[in-house]
Structure formats: structure tokens, C-alpha cells
């Protein structure tokens, strides 16, 4: 693992399942830093939650979360190691 890489978790709440394909497109663009994934759909409410384990640089994670956060109806939170 390169010294600048950090390990962390990214939580994604998709409040509108119509946006799921956009979310998956962005995740695919950053697949090199995704080390694990779990997804839980809630079809009754038309929502889903995705949890991702990440290993990447601050720049990569920042760009990734920024793209996801710009999708309407999508909320993103991350927690990363300090170093």
C-alpha cells in the first residue's frame, strides 16, 4: 500500500432508485480504489444504501465522493484513517 493511501468507508444513501445507474457508473469509474461493497435496497421506500470499503489517496477519495455527492437524491458520508 503506497504511503499516501488511506483506508476507509464510504456510505451512500440513494433516496431515488432512478439514480442508481448513475451511482453505479461512478463506482465503476473508481473501481481501482474499491476493495469491498455491500448494497441493501429498500424497494418499499424506493431507496437503497451502499457501503464501500476504500483504499486510496485523499485526491482519489475526494474526487469520488464529490462526483457521487453531485448526483441529485444521493447522500454520501466517508470515514477515513488519519494516515
FENHU-V333594 format. One line per field, one symbol per residue. phi: phi as a letter, one per 40 degrees, with the letter a starting at -180 (. if undefined). psi: psi as a letter, one per 40 degrees, with the letter a starting at -180 (. if undefined). burial: + if it has 16 or more other C-alpha atoms within 10 Angstrom, else -. A space follows every 10 residues. Layout:
# FENHU-V333594
phi->???
psi->???
burial->???
This chain:
# FENHU-V333594
phi->.ddccbbabb bbbbcbcccd ccccccdccb dcbcbaabbb cbcccgbabb bbcbaacdcc cccccccccc cdgbbbbbbb cca
psi->hideiiiaih hhhheheeed dddddddddf deeheiihhh igddefiihh hhhihiiddd ddddddddee hhehihiihi id.
burial->----++++++ +++++-+--+ -++---+--+ --++------ ------++++ +++++++--- +--++--++- +-++++-+-+ ---
